[in-house]
Amino acid sequence: MSAAPSCRLYLITPPKIDDIEVFLSQLEAALSGGDVASLQIRLKESSDGDIARAVTAITPIAHAHDVAVILNDRPDLADVLGCDGVHVGQSDASCKDARKRMGPDRIVGVTCHDSRHLAMEASEAGADYVAFGAFFDTATKDASTRAEPELLTIWQETMQTPCVAIGGITVEQAPALAKAGADFIAVSAGVWAHPEGPKSAVAAFNAALRLAAAN
């Protein structure tokens, strides 16, 4: 496989997984399509038992492709289930509490919407990355804020904590956000609902990000 682009793909599961075996096949296809840095398991409406079963099934496939497994919202479950990290929103556990639960060596990411202030607070609290968005319309979640690309540029120029761009990002839109300063492009429907399938989607995102890095 060719080298990973400087801005990497951050994959997010669909909000609901009806058939885990079908999804595992889709995941294997996606991860075989090219470089993916992380996979966030985001199952907000699922029971703790269903989340645990999903994490247990997904983790071996992700780790076989050197992909970090990050659980959304739940530092308690992320810790117990041995996830590589946790992602918390502004209404979830605080970054400080998540760090305390996860320890110093696992990943803690924080949603910061369109706010540099929130991102600076998260960075100071020990976040490994901050996530800005939504940059575009998205059907995956109800996005209350709209972020602009210059936010990524300002953040990259002033802070060292990596930043993630999220929200309705397509293959065509990804290069501009990478050039603006995103370290990672977070994608859900852009991969799982891609007309040519998840493997082609990941390959296309990787090609687009490499092109952005080269120009």
Order of alpha helices (4+ residues) and beta strands (2+ residues): beta-alpha-beta-alpha-beta-alpha-beta-alpha-beta-alpha-beta-alpha-beta-alpha-beta-alpha-alpha
